Amino acid sequence: MFLLALGPTLIGGVLGVIGLTVNLLFLRLGSIQTAGLPIFSQIVMRTLIDQFS
């Protein structure tokens, strides 16, 4: 049972690290763009997944 929960936890951790790293790279953009780009990308991915799945 522990090993089944380990996979999503590792994936979430890796994606969190990637998100924080990208956020640090966006320091030059400013706060509005840094907050807006991840939200916009989530909306686009949700639309694509709903459309093609």
matplotlib code that plots the C-alpha trace (Angstrom):
import matplotlib.pyplot as plt

x = [0.0, 2.9, 4.4, 1.2, 1.1, 4.8, 4.4, 2.1, 4.0, 7.3, 5.6, 4.1, 7.4, 9.3, 6.6, 6.8, 10.5, 10.1, 7.4, 9.6, 12.6, 10.5, 9.1, 12.6, 13.4, 10.4, 11.8, 12.4, 8.8, 7.2, 4.5, 1.5, 3.1, 4.6, 1.1, -0.7, 1.4, 0.8, -2.9, -3.1, -1.2, -3.5, -6.5, -5.0, -4.1, -7.6, -9.2, -6.9, -7.5, -11.3, -11.3, -9.2, -9.8]
y = [0.0, 2.3, 1.8, 2.8, 6.1, 6.7, 7.2, 10.2, 11.7, 11.6, 13.0, 15.9, 16.6, 16.7, 18.9, 21.2, 21.6, 22.3, 24.9, 26.7, 26.7, 28.2, 30.7, 31.8, 32.2, 34.5, 37.1, 39.5, 39.4, 40.8, 39.6, 39.8, 37.8, 35.3, 34.7, 34.8, 32.5, 29.3, 30.1, 30.7, 27.5, 25.5, 26.8, 26.0, 22.4, 21.8, 23.0, 20.7, 17.7, 18.3, 18.7, 15.7, 13.1]
z = [0.0, 0.8, -2.6, -4.4, -2.7, -3.3, -7.1, -7.0, -4.2, -6.1, -9.2, -7.2, -5.6, -8.9, -10.4, -7.4, -7.8, -11.5, -10.7, -8.1, -10.4, -13.2, -10.8, -9.9, -13.6, -13.9, -11.5, -14.3, -15.5, -12.4, -10.1, -12.4, -15.2, -12.7, -11.3, -14.6, -16.7, -14.6, -14.4, -18.1, -18.9, -16.6, -18.4, -21.8, -20.7, -19.2, -22.4, -24.5, -22.2, -22.3, -26.0, -27.0, -24.2]

ax = plt.figure().add_subplot(projection="3d")
ax.plot(x, y, z, "-o")
ax.set_aspect("equal")
plt.show()
